[in-house]
């Protein structure tokens, strides 16, 4: 499926509106989303959702639900966006798609941060962090750290809720432990190399 942000490619596709294949409908839906054509977006979304449900294609439904969540988020309808993020989450959990699940949870954490629900933001980043650590997904781990810095910076200028500091301390504890584990690993690796060199 074409990248959602590739608007130039979408516009360059020949006679797009005249094609009725599923790919063409998907492209047209993304283009309608980008151009804020709500009625067309909803129409195409409904057609695509019906087809994927008939085919019981859960992978494509997850992508579709995530697209709908992004659509609602762009429109400022945050509760609707969260509802569709949760639909996506349930599929990822059922199919044990851990990497996409981790990134999805981070997106939900960012949404909560954007609406000043900082404890919820930390909760979702914590869940994402646990997944990334368990599956050694370093890019996700690094992004969690960056997101935390943004969340803390924003929270510092807002009246955050009472549980935020406690959640924040828990999060920092996780990060500190990860740094300790990485340091231990590097030390142990260095000792192993030194022993091998000494044995020759």
C-alpha positions as CSV (number, residue, x, y, z in Angstrom):
1,X,0.0,0.0,0.0
2,X,1.3,3.4,-0.9
3,X,2.8,5.6,1.8
4,X,0.1,7.8,3.2
5,X,2.3,10.9,3.1
6,X,3.2,10.5,-0.6
7,X,0.6,13.0,-1.9
8,X,2.6,13.7,-5.1
9,X,2.5,10.0,-6.1
10,X,-1.2,9.8,-5.3
11,X,-2.0,12.8,-7.5
12,X,0.1,11.4,-10.4
13,X,-1.7,8.1,-10.6
14,X,-3.6,8.1,-14.0
15,X,-7.4,8.1,-14.0
16,X,-7.5,7.0,-10.4
17,X,-11.1,7.8,-9.9
18,X,-12.1,5.5,-12.8
19,X,-10.6,2.4,-11.3
20,X,-12.5,0.2,-8.8
21,X,-9.8,-2.2,-7.7
22,X,-9.2,-2.4,-3.9
23,X,-5.8,-0.8,-4.3
24,X,-7.3,2.1,-6.2
25,X,-10.0,2.6,-3.6
26,X,-7.3,2.6,-0.9
27,X,-5.3,5.2,-2.8
28,X,-8.4,7.4,-3.3
29,X,-9.3,7.0,0.4
30,X,-5.8,8.2,1.5
31,X,-6.0,11.1,-1.0
32,X,-9.4,12.1,0.3
33,X,-8.0,12.0,3.9
34,X,-5.1,14.3,2.9
35,X,-7.4,16.7,1.1
36,X,-10.0,16.7,3.9
37,X,-12.7,15.4,1.7
38,X,-14.6,13.8,4.6
39,X,-17.7,12.5,2.7
40,X,-15.5,10.8,0.0
41,X,-13.2,9.4,2.7
42,X,-16.1,7.9,4.7
43,X,-17.7,6.4,1.6
44,X,-14.5,4.7,0.5
45,X,-13.7,3.6,4.0
46,X,-17.0,1.8,4.3
47,X,-16.5,0.0,1.0
48,X,-13.0,-1.1,1.9
49,X,-14.0,-2.2,5.4
50,X,-16.9,-4.3,4.1
51,X,-14.6,-6.1,1.6
52,X,-11.9,-6.8,4.2
53,X,-14.5,-8.1,6.7
54,X,-15.9,-10.4,4.0
55,X,-12.4,-11.7,3.3
56,X,-11.6,-11.9,7.1
57,X,-8.4,-10.1,6.3
58,X,-7.4,-9.0,9.8
59,X,-4.0,-7.6,8.7
60,X,-5.6,-5.2,6.3
61,X,-8.4,-4.3,8.7
62,X,-5.8,-3.3,11.3
63,X,-4.2,-0.9,8.7
64,X,-7.6,0.4,7.9
65,X,-8.6,1.0,11.5
66,X,-5.3,2.8,12.1
67,X,-6.0,5.0,9.1
68,X,-9.4,5.8,10.5
69,X,-7.8,6.6,13.8
70,X,-5.4,9.0,12.2
71,X,-8.3,10.6,10.2
72,X,-10.2,11.3,13.5
73,X,-7.0,12.6,15.2
74,X,-6.4,15.0,12.4
75,X,-10.0,16.2,12.8
76,X,-9.5,16.8,16.5
77,X,-11.9,13.9,17.4
78,X,-9.6,12.3,19.9
79,X,-12.0,9.9,21.6
80,X,-13.0,8.5,18.2
81,X,-9.4,8.2,17.3
82,X,-8.6,6.3,20.5
83,X,-11.5,4.0,19.8
84,X,-10.1,3.0,16.4
85,X,-6.5,2.8,17.8
86,X,-8.0,0.2,20.3
87,X,-9.5,-1.7,17.5
88,X,-6.1,-1.9,15.8
89,X,-4.5,-2.8,19.1
90,X,-6.8,-5.8,19.6
91,X,-5.9,-7.2,16.2
92,X,-2.1,-6.7,16.8
93,X,-2.5,-8.4,20.2
94,X,-4.5,-11.4,18.9
95,X,-2.0,-11.9,16.0
96,X,1.0,-11.3,18.2
97,X,2.4,-8.6,16.0
98,X,4.7,-7.2,18.6
99,X,6.7,-4.5,16.7
100,X,3.6,-2.9,15.2
101,X,1.9,-3.1,18.6
102,X,4.7,-1.3,20.3
103,X,4.7,1.5,17.7
104,X,0.9,1.8,17.9
105,X,1.0,2.1,21.7
106,X,3.5,4.9,21.3
107,X,1.2,6.7,18.9
108,X,-1.5,6.4,21.5
109,X,0.9,7.8,24.1
110,X,1.6,10.7,21.9
111,X,-2.1,11.4,21.4
112,X,-2.6,11.4,25.2
113,X,0.3,13.8,25.5
114,X,-1.1,16.1,23.0
115,X,-4.4,16.4,24.9
116,X,-2.5,16.9,28.2
117,X,-3.3,13.5,29.7
118,X,0.3,12.9,30.8
119,X,-0.2,9.9,33.1
120,X,-2.0,8.0,30.3
121,X,0.8,9.0,28.0
122,X,3.4,7.5,30.3
123,X,1.3,4.4,30.7
124,X,1.2,3.7,27.0
125,X,4.8,4.5,26.5
126,X,5.6,2.1,29.4
127,X,3.6,-0.6,27.6
128,X,5.5,0.1,24.4
129,X,8.8,0.2,26.2
130,X,8.1,-3.3,27.7
131,X,7.4,-4.7,24.2
132,X,10.5,-3.1,22.7
133,X,12.7,-4.4,25.5
134,X,11.3,-7.9,25.4
135,X,11.9,-8.1,21.6
136,X,15.2,-6.1,21.5
137,X,13.7,-3.5,19.2
138,X,16.3,-0.8,19.7
139,X,14.7,1.8,17.4
140,X,11.6,1.6,19.5
141,X,13.5,1.9,22.7
142,X,15.3,5.0,21.5
143,X,12.1,6.6,20.3
144,X,10.4,6.0,23.7
145,X,13.2,7.9,25.3
146,X,12.8,10.8,22.9
147,X,9.0,10.8,23.4
148,X,9.5,10.9,27.2
149,X,11.6,14.0,26.9
150,X,8.9,15.8,25.0
151,X,6.2,14.7,27.4
152,X,8.1,15.8,30.4
153,X,8.9,19.2,28.8
154,X,5.3,19.8,28.0
155,X,4.1,18.6,31.4
156,X,6.5,21.0,33.1
157,X,4.5,23.9,31.7
158,X,1.1,22.4,32.6
159,X,-0.8,21.5,35.7
160,X,-0.5,17.8,35.3
161,X,-2.4,15.3,37.4
162,X,-1.4,14.0,40.8
163,X,-0.1,10.6,39.6
164,X,2.2,11.9,36.9
165,X,5.3,12.2,39.1
166,X,4.9,8.6,40.3
167,X,4.6,7.3,36.8
168,X,7.5,9.4,35.7
169,X,9.8,8.0,38.4
170,X,8.8,4.5,37.3
171,X,9.6,5.3,33.7
172,X,13.0,6.7,34.6
173,X,13.7,3.6,36.7
174,X,13.1,1.5,33.6
175,X,15.4,3.6,31.5
176,X,18.2,3.6,34.1
177,X,18.0,-0.2,34.5
178,X,18.3,-0.5,30.7
179,X,21.4,1.6,30.7
180,X,22.8,-0.5,33.5
181,X,22.1,-3.7,31.7
182,X,23.8,-2.3,28.5
183,X,26.8,-1.3,30.5
184,X,27.1,-4.7,32.1
185,X,26.8,-6.3,28.7
186,X,29.6,-4.2,27.3
187,X,31.9,-4.9,30.3
188,X,31.2,-8.7,30.0
189,X,31.9,-8.6,26.3
190,X,35.1,-6.8,26.9
191,X,36.2,-9.3,29.4
192,X,35.5,-12.2,27.0
193,X,37.5,-10.5,24.3
194,X,40.4,-9.9,26.7
195,X,40.4,-13.6,27.8
196,X,40.4,-14.8,24.2
197,X,43.4,-12.6,23.4
198,X,45.2,-13.8,26.6
199,X,44.7,-17.4,25.6
200,X,46.6,-17.0,22.3
